[in-house]
Structure formats: C-alpha cells, structure tokens
Amino acid sequence: MKFLNRCLFALALSLFAATAAQAQLSDRKALTLEAAMKIAAAAEAEATKNNWNVSIAIVDEGGHLVLLHKRDNTQYGSIDISIQKAQTAAGFKRATKVFEDAIAGGRTAILGIEQVLPLEGGVPLVFNGQIVGAIGVSGVTSQQDGVIAKAGADALLGMQ
C-alpha cells in the first residue's frame, strides 16, 4: 500500500510539474519568409507606383534580418539604414517616427540611446495584436520611406 501511495504521489507530482511548465510558455507567432516576401512585395508596389528607389528590410521580432530587397539604382547607404530602421522598430516596438518626432520636439537625449535610428521609415509588424517583426525602408525622404513601410505593414493585416 505504501508503494502504491508513493507511486500515485510521484505521478501527481510529475503531472503538476508538467502543467506548471506548460503554464510558463506562451504561444507565439513567428514571421515566416513567405510572409516577409508578401510584405516586401506590397512595399515594393508602393515604391514602384511612386518611382522611388529604396531598400526594404524585414526583420523578425528579435531584429534579425529575414529579407532584404533593394530596388535598382538605390543608393548603397540605404541598405544599412533600412536594416537599422527595422531593428529600431522591432526592438522598441514602435514606429521610428516616434523618435524622429521626439527629437524634432527638443528631446535630444534620445540621441544617447544605443541602437535607435530616429528617422521615419521603420514600422513594427503586428499579427493578431502581437509584434512579429518590423519593416524598414530607406532611399527617399523619411516621410516617403514611412509611406512605403506602412504599405508593407498593412499587407500583414490582410493575412490575419
């Protein structure tokens, strides 16, 4: 009887531990290459419509590059800037325009924050209320980069 009680106790304890471990994990969505390609295609369509040569970067939630697309005749400096805009938007979970506007309003202390590129054109990618990555665009004015990035981000809404 003692052996049976010990076995039942051990079984109950292991079930409790498994349930507790499960409760600590979340069900997260991840950005796929296929989704990134659709987002980039929507951004590319907006850039093409306006004849804007830009670099388009898509990063995952952790800021790691998933896709980079550079239109012909885009200045090479825009490659790194588009990646940095996407990484800023993913890392801080907000559009990079927030930082640009803050600096324009006198909050120059933002310039001291590492890994922040305070130029419009970086937008978080949100799927069912969860940030799964970000898009960054560079090559024309910051405002125009923002228009293209928004077009890409809006394409993800159509996938929900």
Rosetta silent file (secondary structure, phi, psi, omega in degrees, C-alpha in Angstrom):
SEQUENCE: MKFLNRCLFALALSLFAATAAQAQLSDRKALTLEAAMKIAAAAEAEATKNNWNVSIAIVDEGGHLVLLHKRDNTQYGSIDISIQKAQTAAGFKRATKVFEDAIAGGRTAILGIEQVLPLEGGVPLVFNGQIVGAIGVSGVTSQQDGVIAKAGADALLGMQ
SCORE:     score description
SCORE:     0.000 S_00000001
   1 L     0.000  -41.454  177.710    0.000    0.000    0.000 S_00000001
   2 H   -60.966  -40.752  179.856    2.854    2.383    0.825 S_00000001
   3 H   -62.208  -43.773  179.738    4.410    1.626   -2.555 S_00000001
   4 H   -63.577  -42.336  178.595    1.126    2.368   -4.354 S_00000001
   5 H   -62.670  -40.563  179.228    0.704    5.655   -2.447 S_00000001
   6 H   -65.060  -41.311  179.010    4.268    6.674   -3.348 S_00000001
   7 H   -63.982  -43.740  178.744    3.643    5.859   -6.993 S_00000001
   8 H   -64.852  -39.386  177.924    0.419    7.861   -7.037 S_00000001
   9 H   -63.748  -44.021  179.653    2.154   10.763   -5.288 S_00000001
  10 H   -63.301  -40.395  178.512    5.022   10.663   -7.813 S_00000001
  11 H   -64.324  -45.790  179.299    2.547   10.574  -10.698 S_00000001
  12 H   -62.404  -40.733  179.750    0.571   13.507   -9.306 S_00000001
  13 H   -64.699  -42.247  179.885    3.792   15.467   -8.742 S_00000001
  14 H   -68.204  -36.991  176.642    5.010   14.860  -12.301 S_00000001
  15 H   -65.496  -40.259  177.801    1.619   15.893  -13.741 S_00000001
  16 H   -63.772  -43.228 -179.521    1.694   19.061  -11.645 S_00000001
  17 H   -63.970  -41.206  179.337    5.252   19.855  -12.801 S_00000001
  18 H   -64.913  -41.944  178.857    4.294   19.324  -16.450 S_00000001
  19 H   -65.830  -41.464  179.551    1.250   21.584  -16.086 S_00000001
  20 H   -64.791  -40.514  178.864    3.311   24.262  -14.308 S_00000001
  21 H   -65.830  -39.768  178.721    5.971   24.169  -17.044 S_00000001
  22 H   -63.364  -38.261 -177.656    3.302   24.439  -19.716 S_00000001
  23 H   -67.056  -20.534 -178.318    1.773   27.445  -17.995 S_00000001
  24 L   -85.034  -12.517 -177.975    5.119   29.279  -18.223 S_00000001
  25 L  -100.921  145.381  178.914    5.328   29.081  -22.018 S_00000001
  26 L  -108.473  158.519  177.692    3.410   31.306  -24.396 S_00000001
  27 L   -94.906  103.572 -174.428    2.002   30.553  -27.802 S_00000001
  28 L  -111.375  146.453  173.585    3.819   32.992  -30.095 S_00000001
  29 L   -90.047  150.415  178.500    3.560   33.600  -33.807 S_00000001
  30 L  -126.510  145.234  178.548    6.735   33.926  -35.859 S_00000001
  31 L   -73.821  127.915  178.381    7.370   35.813  -39.066 S_00000001
  32 L   -98.493  163.416  176.009    7.988   33.437  -41.976 S_00000001
  33 H   -62.998  -38.893  178.643    9.971   34.092  -45.127 S_00000001
  34 H   -59.767  -45.033  178.355    6.761   33.691  -47.127 S_00000001
  35 H   -65.520  -41.562  179.225    5.031   36.414  -45.098 S_00000001
  36 H   -60.728  -37.846  178.997    8.118   38.647  -45.339 S_00000001
  37 H   -66.047  -37.637  178.093    8.066   38.258  -49.134 S_00000001
  38 H   -68.780  -39.525  178.251    4.406   39.355  -49.281 S_00000001
  39 H   -63.997  -45.843  179.378    5.134   42.351  -47.042 S_00000001
  40 H   -64.115  -37.211  179.107    8.120   43.334  -49.191 S_00000001
  41 H   -63.264  -40.209  178.482    6.039   42.921  -52.370 S_00000001
  42 H   -66.799  -40.654  177.564    3.422   45.355  -51.035 S_00000001
  43 H   -65.541  -42.116  178.225    6.135   47.850  -50.078 S_00000001
  44 H   -60.426  -40.965  179.917    7.778   47.389  -53.491 S_00000001
  45 H   -61.322  -41.353  178.370    4.448   48.066  -55.227 S_00000001
  46 H   -65.865  -42.116  179.102    4.129   51.380  -53.360 S_00000001
  47 H   -64.938  -42.028  179.600    7.711   52.331  -54.226 S_00000001
  48 H   -64.105  -43.147  179.559    7.207   51.390  -57.890 S_00000001
  49 H   -56.293  -35.321 -177.850    3.965   53.359  -58.093 S_00000001
  50 L   -99.730    1.970 -177.819    5.852   56.465  -56.999 S_00000001
  51 L    56.821   44.865  179.380    9.081   55.655  -58.863 S_00000001
  52 L  -105.249  126.734  177.209   11.049   55.679  -55.599 S_00000001
  53 L   -90.711  115.333 -174.896   14.300   53.700  -55.400 S_00000001
  54 L  -139.677  164.148  169.556   14.566   52.236  -51.914 S_00000001
  55 E  -105.238  136.062 -177.758   15.977   49.447  -49.829 S_00000001
  56 E  -121.402  121.760  179.023   13.393   47.382  -47.920 S_00000001
  57 E  -117.795  136.546  175.215   14.430   45.331  -44.886 S_00000001
  58 E  -120.210  127.214  177.396   12.235   42.909  -42.960 S_00000001
  59 E  -119.793  159.302  176.067   13.405   41.660  -39.555 S_00000001
  60 E   -82.118 -175.664 -176.467   11.922   39.203  -37.086 S_00000001
  61 L   -58.223  -32.107  179.969   10.827   40.091  -33.556 S_00000001
  62 L   -85.946    1.749  178.643   14.431   39.920  -32.329 S_00000001
  63 L    86.546   12.059  179.556   15.676   42.274  -35.055 S_00000001
  64 L   -87.044  135.792 -175.603   17.345   39.567  -37.144 S_00000001
  65 E   -62.902  127.146  175.715   17.239   40.082  -40.890 S_00000001
  66 E  -104.466  -40.036 -176.622   14.690   37.884  -42.673 S_00000001
  67 E  -152.628  139.390  174.320   14.641   39.614  -46.062 S_00000001
  68 E  -130.133  130.275 -178.588   16.440   42.477  -47.783 S_00000001
  69 E  -132.876  122.122  178.785   15.234   43.924  -51.078 S_00000001
  70 E  -118.371  121.738  176.343   16.991   46.766  -52.876 S_00000001
  71 L   -69.092  153.118  177.761   15.419   48.323  -55.942 S_00000001
  72 L   -55.556  144.190  177.292   17.694   49.036  -58.878 S_00000001
  73 L    67.039   16.374  174.971   19.615   52.317  -58.665 S_00000001
  74 L   -79.878  138.704  178.026   19.072   52.670  -54.907 S_00000001
  75 L   -61.502  140.119 -174.949   21.986   54.292  -53.098 S_00000001
  76 L   -65.237  -30.182  178.425   24.042   51.699  -51.218 S_00000001
  77 H   -60.377  -23.463 -179.048   23.927   53.651  -47.964 S_00000001
  78 H   -71.883  -19.095  179.728   20.197   52.925  -47.779 S_00000001
  79 H   -61.647  -57.494 -178.819   20.828   49.211  -47.246 S_00000001
  80 H   -63.730  -36.791 -179.038   22.215   49.589  -43.717 S_00000001
  81 H   -66.156  -40.948  178.895   19.776   52.374  -42.882 S_00000001
  82 H   -63.261  -39.282  178.046   16.738   50.268  -43.839 S_00000001
  83 H   -64.832  -44.959 -179.608   18.012   47.427  -41.647 S_00000001
  84 H   -64.272  -37.085  177.001   18.641   49.798  -38.725 S_00000001
  85 H   -63.976  -44.503  179.249   15.174   51.331  -39.058 S_00000001
  86 H   -63.288  -43.094  179.918   13.597   47.864  -38.981 S_00000001
  87 H   -64.554  -38.046  177.202   15.718   46.844  -35.974 S_00000001
  88 H   -63.790  -46.185 -179.316   14.771   50.028  -34.105 S_00000001
  89 H   -63.514  -39.082  178.928   11.054   49.445  -34.755 S_00000001
  90 H   -71.174  -44.992 -175.943   11.296   45.798  -33.652 S_00000001
  91 H   -67.000  -33.254 -177.316   13.474   46.478  -30.616 S_00000001
  92 H  -108.423    1.775  174.680   11.371   49.310  -29.247 S_00000001
  93 L    54.700   41.079  176.380    8.003   48.040  -30.539 S_00000001
  94 L  -158.520  161.034  179.171    7.063   51.352  -32.119 S_00000001
  95 L   -66.525  144.546 -179.754    7.462   53.232  -35.360 S_00000001
  96 L   -66.625  -18.417  176.916   10.754   55.077  -35.754 S_00000001
  97 H   -60.440  -29.845  178.002    8.764   58.231  -36.489 S_00000001
  98 H   -58.050  -42.908 -179.670    8.093   58.440  -32.733 S_00000001
  99 H   -72.509  -39.819  178.209   11.805   59.024  -32.146 S_00000001
 100 H   -61.690  -44.822 -179.955   12.152   61.460  -35.053 S_00000001
 101 H   -64.650  -38.501  179.994    9.194   63.497  -33.749 S_00000001
 102 H   -63.948  -42.428  179.049   10.581   63.488  -30.198 S_00000001
 103 H   -66.900  -41.277  177.543   13.921   64.861  -31.360 S_00000001
 104 H   -61.635  -29.034  178.604   12.187   67.467  -33.518 S_00000001
 105 L   -85.726    5.094  175.528   10.288   68.459  -30.366 S_00000001
 106 L   104.080   -2.607 -178.785   13.531   69.026  -28.459 S_00000001
 107 L   -84.052   64.831 -176.168   14.062   65.633  -26.775 S_00000001
 108 H   -68.428  -13.832  177.369   17.669   65.359  -27.954 S_00000001
 109 H   -60.095  -23.195  178.284   18.501   62.955  -25.099 S_00000001
 110 H   -59.916  -28.516  179.424   17.066   60.233  -27.360 S_00000001
 111 H   -62.731  -17.912  178.756   20.251   60.526  -29.409 S_00000001
 112 H   -86.108   -5.873  179.760   22.033   58.900  -26.463 S_00000001
 113 L   -82.968  122.517  179.765   20.000   55.697  -26.660 S_00000001
 114 L   -66.496  148.740  175.769   22.015   52.961  -28.328 S_00000001
 115 L    63.224   31.008  173.852   20.549   51.163  -31.327 S_00000001
 116 L  -116.441  122.661  172.032   17.954   53.837  -32.092 S_00000001
 117 L  -107.029  103.302 -172.961   17.776   55.264  -35.591 S_00000001
 118 L   -84.346   57.909  176.901   15.416   58.232  -35.181 S_00000001
 119 L  -129.138  134.961  177.841   14.264   58.531  -38.789 S_00000001
 120 L   -57.133  144.928  178.822   10.786   57.748  -40.095 S_00000001
 121 L   131.255   -0.614  174.828   10.571   54.580  -42.174 S_00000001
 122 E  -114.400  128.142 -176.027   10.622   51.794  -39.580 S_00000001
 123 E  -136.470  131.768  175.710    7.284   50.204  -38.618 S_00000001
 124 E   -63.976  149.934  175.206    6.518   47.206  -36.367 S_00000001
 125 E  -102.771  118.024 -174.017    4.750   44.258  -37.989 S_00000001
 126 E  -113.083  127.464  177.639    1.720   43.283  -35.920 S_00000001
 127 E  -124.784  117.471 -177.991   -0.147   39.997  -36.313 S_00000001
 128 L    50.203   44.743  176.295   -3.268   39.457  -34.157 S_00000001
 129 L    79.821    3.464 -177.495   -2.081   42.096  -31.698 S_00000001
 130 E  -117.624  133.031  177.553    1.414   40.619  -31.378 S_00000001
 131 E   -76.775  122.247 -178.199    4.601   42.169  -32.806 S_00000001
 132 E  -111.330   -3.756 -179.670    6.284   39.567  -35.008 S_00000001
 133 E   165.093 -157.176  179.591    8.926   41.777  -36.596 S_00000001
 134 E  -158.877  160.058  174.673    9.370   45.076  -38.383 S_00000001
 135 E  -117.807  140.607  175.397    9.920   46.656  -41.777 S_00000001
 136 E  -129.275  137.734 -178.245   12.455   49.365  -42.513 S_00000001
 137 E  -130.911  138.675  176.637   12.663   51.446  -45.678 S_00000001
 138 E  -148.091  145.002  175.643   15.323   53.908  -46.812 S_00000001
 139 L   151.108  -26.569  177.958   16.139   55.710  -50.031 S_00000001
 140 L  -121.437 -152.707  177.654   13.872   58.724  -50.389 S_00000001
 141 L   -69.618  159.818  179.081   12.726   61.277  -47.786 S_00000001
 142 H   -57.752  -41.547 -179.595   11.909   59.941  -44.330 S_00000001
 143 H   -63.457  -42.602  178.277    8.224   60.717  -44.869 S_00000001
 144 H   -67.100  -39.176  174.050    8.221   58.833  -48.187 S_00000001
 145 H   -57.403  -40.772  179.503   10.087   55.923  -46.574 S_00000001
 146 H   -63.815  -37.985  177.887    7.308   55.877  -43.969 S_00000001
 147 H   -62.199  -43.791 -179.821    4.609   55.676  -46.645 S_00000001
 148 H   -66.918  -44.620 -179.960    6.311   52.647  -48.189 S_00000001
 149 H   -61.467  -40.966  179.255    6.879   50.949  -44.815 S_00000001
 150 H   -63.402  -39.486  178.280    3.216   51.458  -43.887 S_00000001
 151 H   -61.171  -40.429  177.075    2.134   49.869  -47.179 S_00000001
 152 H   -66.423  -47.800 -179.328    4.235   46.825  -46.328 S_00000001
 153 H   -62.311  -36.518  179.304    2.976   46.624  -42.755 S_00000001
 154 H   -64.873  -27.201  178.480   -0.626   46.962  -43.943 S_00000001
 155 H   -64.301  -30.922  177.636   -0.126   43.863  -46.122 S_00000001
 156 H   -67.223  -31.263  177.641    0.289   41.816  -42.937 S_00000001
 157 H   -61.125  -35.771  178.941   -3.171   42.957  -41.824 S_00000001
 158 L   -69.372  -15.167 -179.563   -4.572   41.261  -44.905 S_00000001
 159 L   -90.837   -6.229 -174.354   -3.001   37.962  -43.782 S_00000001
 160 L   -83.922    0.000    0.000   -4.817   37.879  -40.430 S_00000001
